[in-house]
Amino acid sequence: MQGRIHSLESFGTVDGPGTRFVVFVQGCPMRCAYCHNPDTWPMDGGTLMEPEEIFEQYRRNAAFYTKGGITVTGGEPLMQVDFLIDLFTIAKKENVHTCIDSSGIAFKPQNTEWIKKLDHLMTLTDLVMLDIKHIDPEKHKELTAQPNDGILAFAAYLNEKQVDMWIRHVVVPGITDDDKYLFDLGYFIGQFQNLKALDVLPYHTMGETKYQKLGMEYKLAGVPAMDKNKVVEKKKVILDGIRKRRGEAEPAV
């Protein structure tokens, strides 16, 4: 099964544990206002590549990935489940750590045939990095033009399947930095036993130039970059929500 690929990166350091070979797939239904790769949105773009062809490029620098592995990001990887199954089947035969960086938007529990494929893929997946853009349903639609109910259901699915999960959340001034929503996010993810890490990322404006080159409107024009020092405070709010949820789950003495 060929994959529709946007690009490949040989030495990724922010795409999971260790140094990683990163596959950027083409195609995504999300329209995140701060997306810095809008060129990955079209479903019919990119280059068709075979899983073995891609993994051969991993093998060329395998010595550098001993504490890392392979990560598929995008675009939205779960739009190409059949391709991921084939790629990760090769990876697991060679004992390579596998990671998917996903928004969860493709998760459709009512599609039973697709879920069967996803169940298979999860047996080949060591880690899912799940990007939750906004915990509030309406705010999420404003930010991404998509609902978040399936995304939150995907987090619960990963917990059920006992697949390790890292949560990623971008803090945007005036949009995702409200302490109420940050606490609510923490309270939501605090219920999951498979939660292994929380990455709270500061919004930056580096993607704005790309929009200009592509002749696209940048919806967050004028929004300043997030102060990195304030991100530490915002992460503490999410952690408070996690602790609150987990404290409630502890049995009474």
DARARA-V903418 format. One record per residue. N is the residue number from 0. RES is the residue in one letter. PHI is phi in whole degrees, 0 to 359 (none if undefined). PSI is psi in degrees with one decimal (* if undefined). BURIAL is 1 if it has 24 or more other C-alpha atoms within 12 Angstrom, else 0. Layout:
# DARARA-V903418
N;RES;PHI;PSI;BURIAL, N;RES;PHI;PSI;BURIAL
This chain:
# DARARA-V903418
0;M;none;116.3;0, 1;Q;287;149.8;0, 2;G;252;149.2;1, 3;R;266;108.8;1, 4;I;250;133.7;1, 5;H;277;-49.1;1, 6;S;192;169.5;1, 7;L;233;145.4;1, 8;E;232;127.5;1, 9;S;282;-33.0;1, 10;F;226;73.2;1, 11;G;277;137.6;1, 12;T;239;0.1;0, 13;V;234;21.8;0, 14;D;239;38.8;1, 15;G;122;179.9;1, 16;P;293;138.9;1, 17;G;73;-170.7;0, 18;T;276;135.1;1, 19;R;226;151.1;1, 20;F;272;124.5;1, 21;V;245;127.5;1, 22;V;253;117.6;1, 23;F;264;112.0;1, 24;V;274;161.4;1, 25;Q;262;140.3;1, 26;G;106;123.5;1, 27;C;202;131.5;1, 28;P;277;-11.7;1, 29;M;285;150.8;1, 30;R;229;58.9;1, 31;C;299;131.0;1, 32;A;299;-27.3;1, 33;Y;255;11.0;1, 34;C;305;128.8;1, 35;H;261;7.3;1, 36;N;230;57.0;1, 37;P;296;-18.1;1, 38;D;290;-10.3;1, 39;T;271;-4.6;1, 40;W;295;-49.1;1, 41;P;302;131.9;0, 42;M;288;-21.5;1, 43;D;257;13.1;0, 44;G;268;-163.4;0, 45;G;74;-169.4;1, 46;T;237;135.0;0, 47;L;283;128.0;0, 48;M;223;147.6;1, 49;E;277;145.2;0, 50;P;305;-42.4;1, 51;E;295;-37.3;0, 52;E;298;-41.8;0, 53;I;291;-44.7;1, 54;F;290;-25.8;1, 55;E;297;-34.9;0, 56;Q;291;-32.7;0, 57;Y;298;-45.1;1, 58;R;299;-30.8;0, 59;R;300;-30.4;0, 60;N;238;28.1;0, 61;A;305;-31.9;1, 62;A;298;-26.6;0, 63;F;279;-13.3;0, 64;Y;254;17.6;1, 65;T;299;-29.7;0, 66;K;253;11.3;0, 67;G;236;-125.6;1, 68;G;159;-146.9;1, 69;I;239;134.4;1, 70;T;237;134.6;1, 71;V;251;124.2;1, 72;T;228;-158.1;1, 73;G;192;-149.7;1, 74;G;48;-171.8;1, 75;E;240;106.6;1, 76;P;304;-36.6;1, 77;L;286;-0.5;1, 78;M;283;-10.0;1, 79;Q;229;58.5;1, 80;V;298;-42.7;1, 81;D;300;-42.6;1, 82;F;297;-43.6;1, 83;L;297;-39.2;1, 84;I;301;-46.4;1, 85;D;295;-43.2;1, 86;L;294;-45.8;1, 87;F;286;-25.6;1, 88;T;298;-42.8;1, 89;I;297;-45.6;1, 90;A;299;-44.4;1, 91;K;289;-28.6;1, 92;K;297;-24.5;0, 93;E;252;16.7;0, 94;N;57;41.4;0, 95;V;262;133.7;1, 96;H;293;131.3;1, 97;T;244;138.8;1, 98;C;220;140.4;1, 99;I;243;128.3;1, 100;D;257;109.9;1, 101;S;226;153.0;1, 102;S;272;-14.2;1, 103;G;80;1.2;1, 104;I;293;-22.8;1, 105;A;279;-8.8;1, 106;F;291;116.1;1, 107;K;230;88.5;1, 108;P;298;-21.6;0, 109;Q;282;-14.0;0, 110;N;271;90.0;0, 111;T;296;-37.0;0, 112;E;294;-40.7;0, 113;W;293;-39.1;0, 114;I;297;-37.5;0, 115;K;300;-41.4;0, 116;K;293;-40.9;1, 117;L;296;-40.2;1, 118;D;303;-42.7;1, 119;H;296;-45.5;0, 120;L;301;-38.5;1, 121;M;294;-26.9;1, 122;T;290;-15.1;1, 123;L;254;0.6;1, 124;T;249;126.1;1, 125;D;273;-29.9;1, 126;L;208;138.6;1, 127;V;242;124.3;1, 128;M;265;109.3;1, 129;L;257;120.9;1, 130;D;270;110.5;1, 131;I;259;111.5;1, 132;K;284;-40.1;1, 133;H;200;137.6;1, 134;I;280;-26.4;1, 135;D;278;128.6;1, 136;P;302;-45.9;0, 137;E;288;-40.7;0, 138;K;296;-34.9;1, 139;H;296;-42.9;1, 140;K;297;-40.2;0, 141;E;297;-37.7;1, 142;L;279;-33.4;1, 143;T;236;-9.0;1, 144;A;66;20.2;0, 145;Q;220;152.2;1, 146;P;285;164.2;1, 147;N;247;4.3;1, 148;D;297;-42.7;1, 149;G;293;-33.4;0, 150;I;294;-45.7;1, 151;L;292;-34.8;1, 152;A;294;-32.8;1, 153;F;294;-38.3;1, 154;A;300;-42.6;1, 155;A;294;-37.3;1, 156;Y;298;-44.5;1, 157;L;298;-38.7;1, 158;N;296;-42.5;1, 159;E;298;-39.0;0, 160;K;276;-3.1;1, 161;Q;59;40.9;0, 162;V;263;126.5;1, 163;D;306;138.8;1, 164;M;228;130.8;1, 165;W;252;133.0;1, 166;I;262;134.5;1, 167;R;243;138.8;1, 168;H;215;126.2;1, 169;V;267;128.1;1, 170;V;264;114.8;1, 171;V;249;126.2;1, 172;P;306;127.9;1, 173;G;77;-1.1;0, 174;I;234;-50.7;1, 175;T;237;16.0;1, 176;D;258;8.6;1, 177;D;289;126.5;1, 178;D;299;-32.9;1, 179;K;300;-48.5;0, 180;Y;290;-34.5;1, 181;L;295;-42.2;1, 182;F;296;-42.2;1, 183;D;298;-38.1;1, 184;L;298;-47.4;1, 185;G;299;-41.3;1, 186;Y;297;-37.9;1, 187;F;293;-50.8;1, 188;I;284;-15.5;1, 189;G;294;-15.4;1, 190;Q;280;-12.3;1, 191;F;264;128.3;1, 192;Q;283;-18.5;1, 193;N;271;2.2;1, 194;L;289;115.8;1, 195;K;251;-21.8;1, 196;A;198;158.0;1, 197;L;228;117.6;1, 198;D;253;116.0;1, 199;V;253;115.8;1, 200;L;249;137.5;1, 201;P;282;134.9;1, 202;Y;297;137.3;1, 203;H;231;164.8;1, 204;T;256;13.3;1, 205;M;294;-22.7;0, 206;G;284;-15.1;1, 207;E;299;-37.9;1, 208;T;298;-38.3;0, 209;K;297;-40.2;0, 210;Y;299;-41.2;0, 211;Q;298;-42.2;0, 212;K;294;-32.5;0, 213;L;274;-3.3;0, 214;G;70;30.8;0, 215;M;250;149.3;0, 216;E;287;132.8;0, 217;Y;261;109.1;1, 218;K;293;-21.1;0, 219;L;256;22.8;1, 220;A;303;129.7;0, 221;G;95;-14.6;0, 222;V;282;124.6;0, 223;P;286;158.5;0, 224;A;297;150.7;1, 225;M;283;133.7;1, 226;D;297;119.4;0, 227;K;299;-30.9;0, 228;N;293;-35.1;0, 229;K;288;-24.9;0, 230;V;298;-35.1;1, 231;V;299;-42.0;0, 232;E;294;-40.0;0, 233;K;292;-35.3;1, 234;K;296;-37.1;1, 235;K;299;-35.2;0, 236;V;295;-43.8;1, 237;I;297;-42.4;1, 238;L;297;-34.7;1, 239;D;298;-40.5;1, 240;G;296;-40.5;1, 241;I;299;-46.9;1, 242;R;296;-38.4;1, 243;K;299;-47.9;0, 244;R;296;-43.7;0, 245;R;287;-29.6;0, 246;G;294;-37.2;0, 247;E;292;-27.1;0, 248;A;278;-16.4;0, 249;E;288;136.4;0, 250;P;294;144.7;0, 251;A;292;141.2;0, 252;V;278;*;0
